[in-house]
Amino acid sequence: MRVDLPDIAATEALGRCIAGVLRPGDVVALTGGLGAGKTTLARAIIAALGHAGEVPSPSFAIIELYEPPAVRLPLVHADFYRLEDPSEAEELGLDDYRDGAAMVAEWPEHAGGFAHEPGCLSIALENVDGARFAIVERGADWLEREP
């Protein structure tokens, strides 16, 4: 499914739609080049889950955690850009962080990818000739939900 994202308001609307149906165990896997809008969409999802404060990019920390009551459900925001090998995600204790939480993952391919998981919503952010859009692919657990 293609979703046009002509402006920040459209990206925020997509984030609200995703947050409205997000469940523990889900992964929102965000791919796209530098500046494609991955962090902007991640911030929109986190804000729509109820977080009112600043949402720092986890580029250097790699993982940022958001817990209730600040958000509707536990959430892991991860940016795997700096990982050189997928085994490094294991070394970070990613499975422990994910237990009972949803995850928004930027650069998921650096952590080995998550598309094989039924709870994965894969979103490829594209910017072609000035047109910004998202290509959304739903895992099996997302088929009955409309983000």
N, C-alpha and C positions, 0 to 999 in steps of 0.2 A: 504494500500500500504506500502511495506517495502522499506526503503532506507538505504543502507549500508553506514556507516560513518567510514571508516577505518583510517581517519586522519583529522587533522584540515582543510586541504584544502577542503575535502568533506563536512564538516560542513559549511564552508564559502560558498561553492557553493550552498548548500541548502538554506542558508540565503539569498543569492542573488536572487535565484528563487522566494522565498516567497516575498521578498521586491519588486520585479518587478511587482507583481500583487496585492499587498496589497492596500486596500481601507479604507477610513474612515468607522467606524462601525465594522470593522473586529476585531476578537480576535484570536491571535495565542496562544493557551493554551499548555504550555510545562510541561509535567509531567516526573517523573523519580526520582530515588533516589539521595542522595547527591553524587555529583561528576559525574552525568550522562551526563553533558554537556548542561544543560538548559541555563546557563548564557553565555556560549560560543556561542550557537546558537542565543540567543537574541542579543548579541554584533554583530554577523555577519549580522543580519537583520538590525540593527540600522546603521551600517557602510554602508551597501548597499543602505540605504535610503539617504545617503549623509553625515552623521555625521562624521566629521574628528577627533574629539577629543576623549578623554578618555570616556569610558562608565562604570561608576561605578556600581557595583552590588547594587540594591536597597534593599538588605537584611535588613538594619536597617532603612532606610528612607521609605521603603515599596513602594513608588511611585517616579519615576523619569520622568520628562516631556521633550520631544524633540519637538521643534517648527520650522516651516519654518522661515527663509530660510536655516537653518542648516540641515534640512531634507526635503524630498519631500512632506511629509504630517505630520500633527500633530500625535504624538505617545506618548502613555503612556507605560512605562516599569514598571511593577509591580512584586514584589516578595512577595507573601502572606504567606510565610513559618511561620512567627511569629504570624499570626492570630490564635486565639484559637476558634473563632466562626465566621461563615459567616456574621453575622450581623455587625461585625467590619468593613467589607468592605464598608457597607452603611455609617457607622459613619465617615469613611475617606472622604466621598463625592465622591466615585468612579464614580457614574453616571455623576457628573459634569465634572470630568476629561475626561471621555470618550466621551462627547458630541462633535461630529465632528472629533474625533480622532480614530485611530486604537490603539490596545493594544496588547502588548506581555506580557503574564501572566505566571510567574513561580509559581508552587504550586497552580494552580487554584482551586483545590478541597478545599483548606483552605478558599476560598472566596465563596464557594457554587457551583463552577463549571460554565462553560460556554458552554458545549457541546450541550445544548438545543437550543442555539442561531444559527440561520441559517448562520451567518457570522463567525462561529467558525471553525478554523482549529486546530484540536487536534493532538498534536505530543507527543507520548510517547517515550522517549529516553531510550534505553536499552543497557546494557553491559553484555553479556552472554559469558562466557568462553573466554574472551579477545576480542570478536567481538562486536563492537559498531554499533548500527543501530537505526533507527527511524521507528516507526509505525505511519503512517499518516492517519487520518480520516477527511474527508471534510464534513462540513455542507452544506446545500442546496445552499447557496450563492457562494460556492467554486466549485460547480460541473462543471461549464463552464470554470473554470480557472485551469491551471495546474501548481501547485507550483513546 
